[in-house]
Amino acid sequence: MKKFDVIVVGCGAMGSSASYHLARKGFKVLCLEKFSLNHPYGSSHGKSRIIRTAYAEHPKYVPLVQRAFELWLELQRDSNLKILTMTGALFVGSPESPLISGAKRSARWHSLQHEVLTPTDIQARFPLFHPDPDQIGIFDPSAGMLYPENCIAANVDLALQSGAKFKLLEPLSEWNVSNQDSSNPEGKVRVRTKKGEYESDKLVFASGSWLPHLVKELNLPLQCERQVLLWFRPIKDPQKFRPERMPIFSWWEKSGANFYGLPDVGDGVKVVGHHGGEITDPERIRREVTEEDIRPVREFLSRRVPYANGEIISSQTCMYTNTPDSHFLIDFHPRHKNVLLVSPCSGHGFKFSSVVGEIVSDLLSQGKTRHDISLFKIDRLISPNTNQNQ
Ligand SMILES: Cc1cc2nc3c(=O)[nH]c(=O)nc-3n(C[C@H](O)[C@H](O)[C@H](O)COP(=O)(O)OP(=O)(O)OC[C@H]3O[C@@H](n4cnc5c(N)ncnc54)[C@H](O)[C@@H]3O)c2cc1C
C-alpha cells in the first residue's frame, strides 16, 4: 500500500491550494480527484471569480482576503499564469441593504480605502449602470477578478514541483481511521478507490458539495444550490465593458435579489443571480440552462445595465455548498484530529482559496493557525446527538 503524509480529497479551488501549500511545506501529498482537472461539474469552473475587500458578509473576512491577495500575487509570479486583474468593485443597493451596510461596516472596521457614491455620482462615473434614486454605491478599489482555471492549474503545477502526486479520475470510495492507541493517538488513515488503497497520517476533505456524502456520520446541514452563469454580448459600447473600464459589480435590489457581474475579457460580460437557485444534489443537478434561468437576469440587465443585455454567448451551471449561516466550514472532524474538513464556502469561497491552502498547512503542521478562523467552526453545524462514529 502506498503511504503519504496527507491525502487531499478533491482538486477544486480548496484541494488544489491545500495540496500546493502542504507540498511546499514538505508534506508528502496525494490528491485524489473524482473528475479531470478543471472539470465543469463542481464549484470552481467558469472563467472568472470576484475578489473584493470591503467584505459585506463579515469584517472578519477582511484580513483573510488581504492575505489571499498576497498569495495570489505570489502564485502569479511563481507560475507565470494570469491569475488576477484588478478592476475595483462597485456595490449598489439601498443604504440599509446587507450589501451596502455590510461593506461599509467592514470598510470602517478596518479603515479600508473606499468611496460612498450617490446615484448621480454612479451615473457620472460609470454611465453603464442605472441605479434608482434611493440606491447608493460603495466603490472598493481593492477588488478585481481571478481566473479560476489558471489558479487551479498553477496550484497543481507548483505542487507537482514540490513532489505532490495527483490522481485524477480516481474518486475516494471509502475511508477510515484505524489503530488509535496511546502510542499513535491520531491513528492511520486508510482510503480506498477503485484503483487501489492508500495510507496516510492525515486526511483533508476538500470535496465541495460532495462533502456530506463522504462524512455521512456527521449529518452536516449543508445544501447544494444550483447556480447559472451567463455570458452576454454587449449591444453597445463593447469597449466600455472591458476590465480597464468596468469594475466588477454587485447589486442588491429592494426585492432582496442580488445580481453580480464581471467585465468582458473576451468571452462576454458575465452576469449571475447570487443565490435563489434550486436546492439539489451534486449527482442529480440539472445541467441544462432554460429560459426560466435567463429571464430574471435579463430583467435585471434591462433595468440596470441595458447595454449588456445582448445575445447570450454561453452558459454553464455551477454549485454552491451552503452552510445555514453562509460562513465556511474549516475544522477538524470531531472524532478524528487528523481529518480536516475544508470546503463548504456558501458561494463566496474562491477568493480565499489561496489563504485557505495556507491555513490547511498551518493546521496540519502545528495544529493551529495565526489566521482568525473562528467563524468556520464545526460545532455550530452539528447537533450534540449526532453519532460521529466512522
Ligand atoms: C456560479 C458560481 C460563482 C461563484 N463566484 C464566486 C466569486 O465570484 N468569488 C468567490 O470568491 N467565490 C465564488 N464562488 C464560490 C467558489 O467558487 C467556491 O466556494 C469554490 O470554488 C469551492 O471550491 P471547492 O474546492 O470547495 O469545491 P469544488 O470546486 O467543487 O471542488 C471539490 C472537488 O472535489 C471533488 N470530489 C468530490 N467527491 C470526490 C471524491 N469522492 N473523491 C475525489 N474527489 C472528489 C470534485 O470532483 C471537485 O473537483 C462561486 C461559485 C459558483 C458556483
The ligand as an SDF file (V2000), in Angstrom:
LIG
                    3D

 53 58  0  0  0  0  0  0  0  0999 V2000
  -21.5340   30.2210  -10.0950 C   0  0  0  0  0  0  0  0  0  0  0  0
  -20.5460   30.4510   -9.0090 C   0  0  0  0  0  0  0  0  0  0  0  0
  -19.9510   31.6910   -8.9000 C   0  0  0  0  0  0  0  0  0  0  0  0
  -19.0640   31.9430   -7.8530 C   0  0  0  0  0  0  0  0  0  0  0  0
  -18.4850   33.1610   -7.7750 N   0  0  0  0  0  0  0  0  0  0  0  0
  -17.5680   33.4070   -6.8120 C   0  0  0  0  0  0  0  0  0  0  0  0
  -16.8540   34.6260   -6.8030 C   0  0  0  0  0  0  0  0  0  0  0  0
  -17.0560   35.4620   -7.6690 O   0  0  0  0  0  0  0  0  0  0  0  0
  -15.9320   34.8030   -5.8300 N   0  0  0  0  0  0  0  0  0  0  0  0
  -15.6750   33.8760   -4.8650 C   0  0  0  0  0  0  0  0  0  0  0  0
  -14.8360   34.1140   -4.0030 O   0  0  0  0  0  0  0  0  0  0  0  0
  -16.3330   32.6940   -4.8680 N   0  0  0  0  0  0  0  0  0  0  0  0
  -17.2530   32.4290   -5.8060 C   0  0  0  0  0  0  0  0  0  0  0  0
  -17.9080   31.2330   -5.8570 N   0  0  0  0  0  0  0  0  0  0  0  0
  -17.6400   30.2410   -4.8190 C   0  0  0  0  0  0  0  0  0  0  0  0
  -16.3830   29.4620   -5.0760 C   0  0  0  0  0  0  0  0  0  0  0  0
  -16.1920   29.2610   -6.4530 O   0  0  0  0  0  0  0  0  0  0  0  0
  -16.4390   28.1520   -4.3070 C   0  0  0  0  0  0  0  0  0  0  0  0
  -16.5710   28.4610   -2.9200 O   0  0  0  0  0  0  0  0  0  0  0  0
  -15.1870   27.3370   -4.5030 C   0  0  0  0  0  0  0  0  0  0  0  0
  -14.8780   27.1880   -5.8710 O   0  0  0  0  0  0  0  0  0  0  0  0
  -15.4010   25.9690   -3.8660 C   0  0  0  0  0  0  0  0  0  0  0  0
  -14.2570   25.1870   -4.1160 O   0  0  0  0  0  0  0  0  0  0  0  0
  -14.1680   23.7160   -3.5230 P   0  0  0  0  0  0  0  0  0  0  0  0
  -12.7820   23.2760   -3.7800 O   0  0  0  0  0  0  0  0  0  0  0  0
  -14.6710   23.7210   -2.1170 O   0  0  0  0  0  0  0  0  0  0  0  0
  -15.2470   22.8640   -4.3420 O   0  0  0  0  0  0  0  0  0  0  0  0
  -15.1430   22.2120   -5.7870 P   0  0  0  0  0  0  0  0  0  0  0  0
  -14.5460   23.1350   -6.7490 O   0  0  0  0  0  0  0  0  0  0  0  0
  -16.4740   21.6440   -6.1230 O   0  0  0  0  0  0  0  0  0  0  0  0
  -14.1060   21.0540   -5.5790 O   0  0  0  0  0  0  0  0  0  0  0  0
  -14.4530   19.8460   -4.9380 C   0  0  0  0  0  0  0  0  0  0  0  0
  -13.7910   18.7570   -5.7190 C   0  0  0  0  0  0  0  0  0  0  0  0
  -13.9240   17.5270   -5.0170 O   0  0  0  0  0  0  0  0  0  0  0  0
  -14.0600   16.5240   -5.9870 C   0  0  0  0  0  0  0  0  0  0  0  0
  -14.6110   15.3350   -5.3470 N   0  0  0  0  0  0  0  0  0  0  0  0
  -15.8640   15.1590   -4.8700 C   0  0  0  0  0  0  0  0  0  0  0  0
  -16.0000   13.9320   -4.3520 N   0  0  0  0  0  0  0  0  0  0  0  0
  -14.8080   13.3210   -4.5060 C   0  0  0  0  0  0  0  0  0  0  0  0
  -14.3270   12.0200   -4.1700 C   0  0  0  0  0  0  0  0  0  0  0  0
  -15.1140   11.1050   -3.5880 N   0  0  0  0  0  0  0  0  0  0  0  0
  -13.0550   11.7030   -4.4700 N   0  0  0  0  0  0  0  0  0  0  0  0
  -12.2310   12.6110   -5.0910 C   0  0  0  0  0  0  0  0  0  0  0  0
  -12.6550   13.8560   -5.4400 N   0  0  0  0  0  0  0  0  0  0  0  0
  -13.9200   14.1990   -5.1150 C   0  0  0  0  0  0  0  0  0  0  0  0
  -14.9730   17.1450   -7.0190 C   0  0  0  0  0  0  0  0  0  0  0  0
  -14.9040   16.4720   -8.2480 O   0  0  0  0  0  0  0  0  0  0  0  0
  -14.4250   18.5500   -7.0860 C   0  0  0  0  0  0  0  0  0  0  0  0
  -13.4460   18.7070   -8.0900 O   0  0  0  0  0  0  0  0  0  0  0  0
  -18.7780   30.9390   -6.8980 C   0  0  0  0  0  0  0  0  0  0  0  0
  -19.3550   29.6810   -7.0360 C   0  0  0  0  0  0  0  0  0  0  0  0
  -20.2100   29.4270   -8.0960 C   0  0  0  0  0  0  0  0  0  0  0  0
  -20.8290   28.0680   -8.2060 C   0  0  0  0  0  0  0  0  0  0  0  0
  1  2  1  0
  2  3  1  0
  2 52  2  0
  3  4  2  0
  4  5  1  0
  4 50  1  0
  5  6  2  0
  6  7  1  0
  6 13  1  0
  7  8  2  0
  7  9  1  0
  9 10  1  0
 10 11  2  0
 10 12  1  0
 12 13  2  0
 13 14  1  0
 14 15  1  0
 14 50  1  0
 15 16  1  0
 16 17  1  0
 16 18  1  0
 18 19  1  0
 18 20  1  0
 20 21  1  0
 20 22  1  0
 22 23  1  0
 23 24  1  0
 24 25  2  0
 24 26  1  0
 24 27  1  0
 27 28  1  0
 28 29  2  0
 28 30  1  0
 28 31  1  0
 31 32  1  0
 32 33  1  0
 33 34  1  0
 33 48  1  0
 34 35  1  0
 35 36  1  0
 35 46  1  0
 36 37  1  0
 36 45  1  0
 37 38  2  0
 38 39  1  0
 39 40  1  0
 39 45  2  0
 40 41  1  0
 40 42  2  0
 42 43  1  0
 43 44  2  0
 44 45  1  0
 46 47  1  0
 46 48  1  0
 48 49  1  0
 50 51  2  0
 51 52  1  0
 52 53  1  0
M  END
$$$$
